[in-house]
Amino acid sequence: MKNTKIVYYIFTGLLSAVMLAGAFGELSFSQVAVDQFVHLGYPLYMLYILGTAKFLGVIALWQNKFPNLREWAYAGFFIDLVGAIASHLFVGDDISQYGFAVGVLVVTIISYINFKKL
């Protein structure tokens, strides 16, 4: 149980850091986020929606009162990451463009598996 908690907190911390960084970049309309959305063909107003959802998802991961809300946050992160990977594949990008998202997806899955073991 102790090892499960350690792994859970490490991977959930990594996931939270990445999602908060993404939320900050999207909500501040960083040039990287804008360029990425233009490249993928998405409207820029989606930056507000995804940035807000990521920020709220991180809060949901760390609260203990509503376990279903945490499940929804994991589902939202999973959908976001699979959608990002698929978007890059659809526009013909190579692994260098979406490899980070694949890595974060693995981190998300490991965090979720360990959450379910707690």
Backbone hydrogen bonds, N-H to C=O, Kabsch-Sander energy under -0.5 kcal/mol:
donor,donor_aa,acceptor,acceptor_aa,energy
5,K,1,M,-2.2
6,I,2,K,-2.2
7,V,3,N,-2.7
8,Y,4,T,-2.7
9,Y,5,K,-2.9
10,I,6,I,-2.3
11,F,7,V,-2.6
12,T,8,Y,-2.7
13,G,9,Y,-1.9
14,L,10,I,-2.2
15,L,11,F,-2.5
16,S,12,T,-2.6
17,A,13,G,-2.4
18,V,14,L,-2.4
19,M,15,L,-2.6
20,L,16,S,-2.7
21,A,17,A,-2.2
22,G,18,V,-2.4
23,A,19,M,-2.7
24,F,20,L,-2.6
25,G,21,A,-2.4
26,E,22,G,-2.5
27,L,23,A,-3.0
28,S,24,F,-1.9
29,F,26,E,-1.0
30,S,25,G,-2.8
34,V,30,S,-2.6
35,D,31,Q,-2.8
36,Q,32,V,-2.3
37,F,33,A,-2.3
38,V,34,V,-2.5
39,H,35,D,-2.6
40,L,36,Q,-2.1
41,G,37,F,-1.0
41,G,38,V,-0.5
42,Y,37,F,-2.4
46,M,43,P,-1.6
47,L,44,L,-1.8
48,Y,45,Y,-0.8
49,I,45,Y,-1.2
50,L,46,M,-3.0
51,G,47,L,-2.3
52,T,48,Y,-2.3
53,A,49,I,-2.4
54,K,50,L,-2.6
55,F,51,G,-2.1
56,L,52,T,-2.6
57,G,53,A,-2.3
58,V,54,K,-2.1
59,I,55,F,-1.6
60,A,56,L,-2.3
61,L,57,G,-1.9
62,W,58,V,-1.2
63,Q,59,I,-0.9
69,L,66,F,-0.6
70,R,66,F,-1.3
71,E,67,P,-1.9
72,W,68,N,-2.2
73,A,69,L,-1.9
74,Y,70,R,-2.3
75,A,71,E,-2.4
76,G,72,W,-2.7
77,F,73,A,-2.6
78,F,74,Y,-2.6
79,I,75,A,-2.6
80,D,76,G,-2.6
81,L,77,F,-2.5
82,V,78,F,-2.7
83,G,79,I,-2.6
84,A,80,D,-2.1
85,I,81,L,-2.4
86,A,82,V,-2.7
87,S,83,G,-2.4
88,H,84,A,-2.1
89,L,85,I,-2.2
90,F,86,A,-2.7
91,V,87,S,-1.5
92,G,89,L,-1.2
93,D,88,H,-2.6
97,Q,94,D,-2.2
98,Y,94,D,-0.8
99,G,95,I,-2.3
102,V,98,Y,-1.7
103,G,99,G,-2.2
104,V,100,F,-2.5
105,L,101,A,-2.2
106,V,102,V,-2.0
107,V,103,G,-2.1
108,T,104,V,-2.6
109,I,105,L,-2.3
110,I,106,V,-2.5
111,S,107,V,-2.5
112,Y,108,T,-2.6
113,I,109,I,-2.7
114,N,110,I,-2.1
115,F,111,S,-2.1
116,K,112,Y,-2.3
117,K,113,I,-1.0
118,L,114,N,-0.9
118,L,115,F,-0.7
